[in-house]
Amino acid sequence: MKYLKNVVTLRHDIEKCTGCGMCLEVCPHRVFIPSEGKVKIRDRDACMECGACARNCPFGAIEVDEGVGCAAAIIMSFFTGEEPSCGC
């Protein structure tokens, strides 16, 4: 599932990444892929900003503002039945 293009708050610091793969294990939308001994973002727009990757990265290589932005607005619209509004 994709949300809106180019609005996700996901940030990945390749210098801090060791390729441990924890983000691969916990990401529900397979946003990350292994690449050359590290991990890289496969599809930023697939991120739902749940924060599982950032909470489970032991090296602090991933940051995401959980529960904010357009992805959160779309998720909330599923529950409320209203049109999504993220304020942007």
N, CA and C atoms as an extended XYZ file, in Angstrom:
264
Properties=species:S:1:pos:R:3:atomname:S:1:resname:S:1:resid:I:1 pbc="F F F"
N         0.846       -1.175        0.000 N   MET     1
C         0.000        0.000        0.000 CA  MET     1
C         0.891        1.237        0.000 C   MET     1
N         0.540        2.213       -0.786 N   LYS     2
C         1.247        3.481       -0.809 CA  LYS     2
C         0.322        4.551       -0.264 C   LYS     2
N         0.901        5.526        0.326 N   TYR     3
C         0.135        6.625        0.884 CA  TYR     3
C         0.266        7.798       -0.080 C   TYR     3
N         0.926        8.835        0.294 N   LEU     4
C         1.135        9.982       -0.584 CA  LEU     4
C         2.614       10.084       -0.908 C   LEU     4
N         2.934       10.566       -2.088 N   LYS     5
C         4.332       10.624       -2.519 CA  LYS     5
C         5.093       11.761       -1.844 C   LYS     5
N         6.311       11.443       -1.478 N   ASN     6
C         7.290       12.418       -0.984 CA  ASN     6
C         6.861       13.199        0.250 C   ASN     6
N         6.137       12.579        1.164 N   VAL     7
C         5.752       13.273        2.390 CA  VAL     7
C         6.207       12.558        3.663 C   VAL     7
N         6.695       11.361        3.556 N   VAL     8
C         7.063       10.578        4.729 CA  VAL     8
C         8.282       11.197        5.428 C   VAL     8
N         8.337       11.054        6.742 N   THR     9
C         9.411       11.646        7.533 CA  THR     9
C        10.592       10.694        7.740 C   THR     9
N        10.602        9.561        7.100 N   LEU    10
C        11.640        8.549        7.254 CA  LEU    10
C        13.008        9.067        6.813 C   LEU    10
N        14.010        8.881        7.703 N   ARG    11
C        15.395        9.241        7.389 CA  ARG    11
C        16.301        8.059        7.736 C   ARG    11
N        17.246        7.755        6.867 N   HIS    12
C        18.161        6.630        7.073 CA  HIS    12
C        19.596        7.121        6.886 C   HIS    12
N        20.418        6.944        7.905 N   ASP    13
C        21.820        7.356        7.861 CA  ASP    13
C        22.667        6.145        7.499 C   ASP    13
N        23.076        6.070        6.261 N   ILE    14
C        23.836        4.910        5.762 CA  ILE    14
C        25.173        4.754        6.485 C   ILE    14
N        25.727        5.848        6.991 N   GLU    15
C        27.001        5.790        7.718 CA  GLU    15
C        26.856        5.057        9.049 C   GLU    15
N        25.714        5.194        9.703 N   LYS    16
C        25.469        4.509       10.976 CA  LYS    16
C        24.989        3.077       10.784 C   LYS    16
N        24.479        2.760        9.615 N   CYS    17
C        23.926        1.438        9.342 CA  CYS    17
C        25.028        0.385        9.309 C   CYS    17
N        24.797       -0.721       10.028 N   THR    18
C        25.752       -1.828       10.029 CA  THR    18
C        25.243       -3.029        9.240 C   THR    18
N        24.011       -2.932        8.753 N   GLY    19
C        23.438       -4.046        8.014 CA  GLY    19
C        22.904       -5.151        8.897 C   GLY    19
N        22.599       -4.840       10.158 N   CYS    20
C        22.130       -5.870       11.090 CA  CYS    20
C        20.797       -6.484       10.654 C   CYS    20
N        19.975       -5.723        9.936 N   GLY    21
C        18.728       -6.254        9.399 CA  GLY    21
C        17.524       -6.174       10.301 C   GLY    21
N        17.639       -5.529       11.459 N   MET    22
C        16.478       -5.420       12.348 CA  MET    22
C        15.324       -4.702       11.658 C   MET    22
N        15.621       -3.679       10.880 N   CYS    23
C        14.554       -2.946       10.184 CA  CYS    23
C        13.852       -3.849        9.169 C   CYS    23
N        14.604       -4.747        8.555 N   LEU    24
C        14.007       -5.694        7.616 CA  LEU    24
C        13.011       -6.606        8.323 C   LEU    24
N        13.337       -6.962        9.556 N   GLU    25
C        12.493       -7.875       10.333 CA  GLU    25
C        11.189       -7.223       10.785 C   GLU    25
N        11.252       -5.947       11.160 N   VAL    26
C        10.096       -5.334       11.813 CA  VAL    26
C         9.228       -4.466       10.906 C   VAL    26
N         9.713       -4.088        9.752 N   CYS    27
C         8.948       -3.203        8.877 CA  CYS    27
C         7.784       -3.952        8.236 C   CYS    27
N         6.537       -3.514        8.503 N   PRO    28
C         5.388       -4.229        7.961 CA  PRO    28
C         5.177       -4.031        6.453 C   PRO    28
N         5.833       -3.041        5.866 N   HIS    29
C         5.629       -2.766        4.443 CA  HIS    29
C         6.882       -2.962        3.602 C   HIS    29
N         7.862       -3.632        4.159 N   ARG    30
C         9.112       -3.948        3.442 CA  ARG    30
C         9.705       -2.712        2.750 C   ARG    30
N         9.860       -1.658        3.514 N   VAL    31
C        10.412       -0.402        3.008 CA  VAL    31
C        11.914       -0.544        2.726 C   VAL    31
N        12.593       -1.442        3.447 N   PHE    32
C        14.043       -1.587        3.349 CA  PHE    32
C        14.443       -2.857        2.601 C   PHE    32
N        15.651       -2.830        2.028 N   ILE    33
C        16.236       -4.022        1.402 CA  ILE    33
C        17.722       -4.068        1.754 C   ILE    33
N        18.291       -5.283        1.818 N   PRO    34
C        19.732       -5.375        2.022 CA  PRO    34
C        20.457       -4.917        0.764 C   PRO    34
N        21.597       -4.248        0.970 N   SER    35
C        22.355       -3.752       -0.170 CA  SER    35
C        23.820       -3.566        0.209 C   SER    35
N        24.677       -4.339       -0.410 N   GLU    36
C        26.127       -4.212       -0.240 CA  GLU    36
C        26.554       -4.224        1.227 C   GLU    36
N        26.012       -5.159        1.997 N   GLY    37
C        26.391       -5.326        3.392 CA  GLY    37
C        25.700       -4.376        4.347 C   GLY    37
N        24.853       -3.523        3.840 N   LYS    38
C        24.080       -2.605        4.674 CA  LYS    38
C        22.613       -2.741        4.292 C   LYS    38
N        21.808       -1.813        4.715 N   VAL    39
C        20.394       -1.787        4.364 CA  VAL    39
C        20.115       -0.434        3.730 C   VAL    39
N        19.262       -0.424        2.725 N   LYS    40
C        18.874        0.858        2.136 CA  LYS    40
C        17.354        0.903        1.991 C   LYS    40
N        16.854        2.101        1.767 N   ILE    41
C        15.415        2.279        1.587 CA  ILE    41
C        15.041        1.829        0.185 C   ILE    41
N        14.113        0.887        0.111 N   ARG    42
C        13.623        0.382       -1.171 CA  ARG    42
C        12.519        1.280       -1.710 C   ARG    42
N        11.580        1.640       -0.830 N   ASP    43
C        10.424        2.416       -1.261 CA  ASP    43
C         9.951        3.320       -0.132 C   ASP    43
N        10.473        4.525       -0.086 N   ARG    44
C        10.152        5.486        0.966 CA  ARG    44
C         8.643        5.744        1.050 C   ARG    44
N         7.974        5.811       -0.078 N   ASP    45
C         6.550        6.127       -0.092 CA  ASP    45
C         5.668        5.002        0.470 C   ASP    45
N         6.230        3.827        0.680 N   ALA    46
C         5.467        2.728        1.277 CA  ALA    46
C         5.471        2.805        2.805 C   ALA    46
N         6.277        3.689        3.360 N   CYS    47
C         6.383        3.821        4.820 CA  CYS    47
C         5.087        4.370        5.401 C   CYS    47
N         4.600        3.722        6.468 N   MET    48
C         3.388        4.192        7.134 CA  MET    48
C         3.708        4.950        8.419 C   MET    48
N         4.979        5.223        8.649 N   GLU    49
C         5.464        5.991        9.796 CA  GLU    49
C         5.068        5.369       11.130 C   GLU    49
N         5.114        4.043       11.214 N   CYS    50
C         4.770        3.375       12.471 CA  CYS    50
C         5.898        3.488       13.493 C   CYS    50
N         7.135        3.641       13.028 N   GLY    51
C         8.272        3.810       13.922 CA  GLY    51
C         8.949        2.530       14.363 C   GLY    51
N         8.470        1.376       13.910 N   ALA    52
C         9.066        0.107       14.329 CA  ALA    52
C        10.539        0.022       13.954 C   ALA    52
N        10.886        0.499       12.781 N   CYS    53
C        12.278        0.434       12.327 CA  CYS    53
C        13.184        1.274       13.222 C   CYS    53
N        12.780        2.487       13.525 N   ALA    54
C        13.599        3.378       14.348 CA  ALA    54
C        13.732        2.848       15.773 C   ALA    54
N        12.642        2.334       16.338 N   ARG    55
C        12.690        1.803       17.704 CA  ARG    55
C        13.574        0.568       17.809 C   ARG    55
N        13.700       -0.177       16.731 N   ASN    56
C        14.460       -1.429       16.772 CA  ASN    56
C        15.854       -1.338       16.178 C   ASN    56
N        16.250       -0.188       15.668 N   CYS    57
C        17.601       -0.028       15.121 CA  CYS    57
C        18.575        0.219       16.271 C   CYS    57
N        19.454       -0.742       16.566 N   PRO    58
C        20.358       -0.578       17.708 CA  PRO    58
C        21.464        0.443       17.457 C   PRO    58
N        21.589        0.940       16.269 N   PHE    59
C        22.675        1.861       15.931 CA  PHE    59
C        22.191        3.283       15.641 C   PHE    59
N        20.891        3.537       15.779 N   GLY    60
C        20.354        4.873       15.567 CA  GLY    60
C        20.458        5.356       14.135 C   GLY    60
N        20.442        4.419       13.189 N   ALA    61
C        20.591        4.777       11.773 CA  ALA    61
C        19.280        5.224       11.140 C   ALA    61
N        18.170        4.989       11.836 N   ILE    62
C        16.860        5.301       11.257 CA  ILE    62
C        16.105        6.246       12.177 C   ILE    62
N        15.487        7.237       11.578 N   GLU    63
C        14.619        8.162       12.305 CA  GLU    63
C        13.330        8.309       11.524 C   GLU    63
N        12.240        8.416       12.239 N   VAL    64
C        10.933        8.666       11.622 CA  VAL    64
C        10.053        9.323       12.674 C   VAL    64
N         9.287       10.303       12.263 N   ASP    65
C         8.349       10.945       13.182 CA  ASP    65
C         7.082       10.108       13.180 C   ASP    65
N         6.921        9.310       14.227 N   GLU    66
C         5.798        8.380       14.308 CA  GLU    66
C         4.463        9.100       14.418 C   GLU    66
N         3.479        8.579       13.691 N   GLY    67
C         2.111        9.036       13.841 CA  GLY    67
C         1.854       10.473       13.425 C   GLY    67
N         2.659       10.983       12.507 N   VAL    68
C         2.450       12.351       12.024 CA  VAL    68
C         2.311       12.325       10.516 C   VAL    68
N         1.977       13.440        9.957 N   GLY    69
C         1.984       13.571        8.511 CA  GLY    69
C         0.808       12.915        7.827 C   GLY    69
N         0.927       12.836        6.524 N   CYS    70
C        -0.169       12.369        5.683 CA  CYS    70
C        -0.474       10.889        5.869 C   CYS    70
N         0.532       10.076        6.129 N   ALA    71
C         0.278        8.649        6.316 CA  ALA    71
C        -0.625        8.434        7.526 C   ALA    71
N        -0.353        9.136        8.611 N   ALA    72
C        -1.197        9.016        9.802 CA  ALA    72
C        -2.610        9.511        9.518 C   ALA    72
N        -2.716       10.573        8.730 N   ALA    73
C        -4.035       11.105        8.386 CA  ALA    73
C        -4.844       10.097        7.587 C   ALA    73
N        -4.202        9.406        6.690 N   ILE    74
C        -4.902        8.403        5.888 CA  ILE    74
C        -5.346        7.232        6.757 C   ILE    74
N        -4.485        6.791        7.662 N   ILE    75
C        -4.848        5.700        8.569 CA  ILE    75
C        -6.040        6.106        9.426 C   ILE    75
N        -6.001        7.325        9.966 N   MET    76
C        -7.118        7.796       10.793 CA  MET    76
C        -8.411        7.886        9.992 C   MET    76
N        -8.306        8.209        8.707 N   SER    77
C        -9.522        8.306        7.884 CA  SER    77
C       -10.204        6.948        7.730 C   SER    77
N        -9.407        5.864        7.769 N   PHE    78
C        -9.991        4.522        7.715 CA  PHE    78
C       -10.883        4.277        8.930 C   PHE    78
N       -10.449        4.786       10.087 N   PHE    79
C       -11.193        4.569       11.323 CA  PHE    79
C       -12.387        5.504       11.459 C   PHE    79
N       -12.246        6.731       10.989 N   THR    80
C       -13.306        7.716       11.171 CA  THR    80
C       -14.284        7.794       10.010 C   THR    80
N       -13.883        7.328        8.835 N   GLY    81
C       -14.716        7.418        7.657 CA  GLY    81
C       -14.720        8.801        7.016 C   GLY    81
N       -13.888        9.694        7.539 N   GLU    82
C       -13.794       11.040        7.006 CA  GLU    82
C       -12.669       11.136        5.986 C   GLU    82
N       -12.652       12.222        5.212 N   GLU    83
C       -11.566       12.457        4.265 CA  GLU    83
C       -10.268       12.707        5.019 C   GLU    83
N        -9.146       12.176        4.533 N   PRO    84
C        -7.876       12.421        5.226 CA  PRO    84
C        -7.477       13.885        5.150 C   PRO    84
N        -6.932       14.379        6.257 N   SER    85
C        -6.445       15.745        6.294 CA  SER    85
C        -5.208       15.778        7.170 C   SER    85
N        -4.070       16.096        6.566 N   CYS    86
C        -2.821       16.148        7.321 CA  CYS    86
C        -2.387       17.582        7.597 C   CYS    86
N        -3.107       18.532        7.088 N   GLY    87
C        -2.788       19.919        7.355 CA  GLY    87
C        -1.696       20.499        6.469 C   GLY    87
N        -1.326       19.782        5.430 N   CYS    88
C        -0.273       20.326        4.558 CA  CYS    88
C        -0.871       21.025        3.355 C   CYS    88
